[in-house]
Amino acid sequence: QVQLVESGGTRVQPGESLTLSCSTSNFAVPYFTIAWFRQAPGKEREGVSSIAYTTDTTYYTDDVKGRFTVSTDNARKVVSLQMNSVKPEDTAIYYCAANTRTAFYTAGPATLDEGLYNYWGQGTQVAVSS
């Protein structure tokens, strides 16, 4: 059974940094992409960032570009989201998700389509407030 487990969510003040981790296990085949999504209170879930397994290319939405960085460890089992200069509007539950069905070798806007993702973690809460 594929598992994705997020960790690292916490309460921070505006301008601070934190790192979320997505630990993956039991993939029968390598994933094509992993993405981070978030859902703020009262809002729909939205894509934030993605990374492609084969090329390590990354993609960010304009909201987080320049502040967030997605990366993987050498084994590609842990996908991290470094969040710098956080803002109150970054407050959300953050989910990682894996796509093992549709081949994408580079990350781009299409890799933030929720419909691509067939495995999801349970989420980790990030709260940004002073």
C-alpha positions as CSV (number, residue, x, y, z in Angstrom):
1,Q,0.0,0.0,0.0
2,V,1.5,3.3,-1.1
3,Q,1.8,5.7,1.8
4,L,2.5,9.5,1.8
5,V,2.9,11.0,5.2
6,E,3.3,14.8,5.6
7,S,5.0,16.4,8.6
8,G,6.4,19.7,9.7
9,G,3.2,21.7,9.9
10,T,3.2,24.2,12.8
11,R,2.3,27.7,13.8
12,V,4.7,30.4,12.8
13,Q,4.8,34.1,12.6
14,P,4.7,36.1,9.4
15,G,8.1,36.3,7.8
16,E,9.4,33.1,9.4
17,S,10.4,29.8,7.7
18,L,9.4,26.2,8.0
19,T,9.9,23.0,6.1
20,L,7.2,20.5,5.3
21,S,8.2,16.9,4.5
22,C,6.3,14.2,2.5
23,S,7.7,10.7,3.3
24,T,6.7,8.2,0.7
25,S,6.8,4.4,0.8
26,N,5.7,1.2,-1.0
27,F,5.6,2.6,-4.6
28,A,5.4,-0.4,-7.0
29,V,6.5,1.9,-9.8
30,P,8.2,5.3,-9.5
31,Y,5.9,8.3,-9.4
32,F,6.0,10.7,-12.3
33,T,5.3,13.8,-10.2
34,I,4.7,14.8,-6.6
35,A,2.8,18.0,-5.9
36,W,2.0,20.0,-2.8
37,F,-1.6,21.3,-2.5
38,R,-3.2,23.4,0.2
39,Q,-6.6,24.1,1.5
40,A,-7.3,27.2,3.4
41,P,-10.3,27.5,5.7
42,G,-13.4,28.1,3.6
43,K,-11.6,27.8,0.3
44,E,-11.1,25.1,-2.3
45,R,-7.9,23.1,-2.4
46,E,-5.3,24.6,-4.7
47,G,-2.0,23.5,-6.1
48,V,1.2,25.1,-4.8
49,S,4.2,23.3,-6.3
50,S,5.2,20.2,-8.1
51,I,8.4,18.2,-8.9
52,A,9.1,15.7,-11.6
53,Y,10.8,12.4,-10.6
54,T,12.9,12.0,-13.8
55,T,14.2,15.5,-14.2
56,D,13.8,17.1,-10.8
57,T,12.2,20.1,-12.6
58,T,9.9,22.1,-10.4
59,Y,7.0,24.4,-10.8
60,Y,5.4,27.0,-8.5
61,T,2.3,29.1,-8.6
62,D,2.8,32.8,-8.6
63,D,1.6,33.0,-5.0
64,V,4.6,31.1,-3.7
65,K,7.3,31.5,-6.4
66,G,10.4,32.9,-4.9
67,R,9.4,32.0,-1.4
68,F,8.8,28.2,-1.5
69,T,11.2,25.6,-2.7
70,V,10.4,21.9,-3.4
71,S,13.1,19.3,-3.5
72,T,13.6,15.6,-3.0
73,D,16.3,13.5,-1.2
74,N,18.7,11.4,-3.3
75,A,16.5,8.3,-3.0
76,R,13.4,10.4,-4.0
77,K,11.5,9.1,-1.0
78,V,11.2,12.3,0.9
79,V,9.8,15.4,-0.9
80,S,10.3,18.6,1.1
81,L,8.7,22.0,0.8
82,Q,10.8,24.8,2.2
83,M,8.6,27.8,3.0
84,N,10.3,31.1,3.5
85,S,8.8,34.5,4.3
86,V,5.5,33.0,5.1
87,K,2.4,35.1,5.0
88,P,-0.9,34.8,6.9
89,E,-2.5,33.8,3.6
90,D,-0.3,30.7,3.6
91,T,-2.3,29.4,6.4
92,A,-3.8,26.1,5.2
93,I,-3.7,22.3,5.5
94,Y,-0.9,21.2,3.2
95,Y,-1.2,17.9,1.3
96,C,1.3,16.0,-0.8
97,A,0.1,13.8,-3.6
98,A,1.7,11.4,-6.0
99,N,1.0,10.8,-9.7
100,T,1.9,7.3,-10.9
101,R,-0.5,7.1,-13.8
102,T,0.2,9.9,-16.2
103,A,3.6,10.5,-17.6
104,F,5.1,13.9,-17.0
105,Y,8.8,14.3,-17.3
106,T,8.9,18.0,-16.5
107,A,6.9,20.0,-13.9
108,G,4.6,22.7,-15.2
109,P,1.1,24.1,-14.7
110,A,-0.5,20.9,-15.8
111,T,1.2,19.0,-13.0
112,L,-1.0,20.9,-10.5
113,D,-4.1,19.3,-11.8
114,E,-5.6,17.4,-8.8
115,G,-7.1,14.8,-11.2
116,L,-3.6,13.5,-12.0
117,Y,-3.0,12.4,-8.4
118,N,-3.9,9.0,-7.3
119,Y,-2.2,9.0,-4.0
120,W,-2.7,11.5,-1.2
121,G,-1.3,12.1,2.2
122,Q,-3.5,13.1,5.2
123,G,-2.3,16.7,5.4
124,T,-0.4,18.8,7.8
125,Q,-1.6,22.1,9.3
126,V,0.3,25.3,8.8
127,A,-0.8,28.4,10.6
128,V,0.8,31.8,10.1
129,S,-0.2,34.5,12.5
130,S,1.4,37.0,14.8
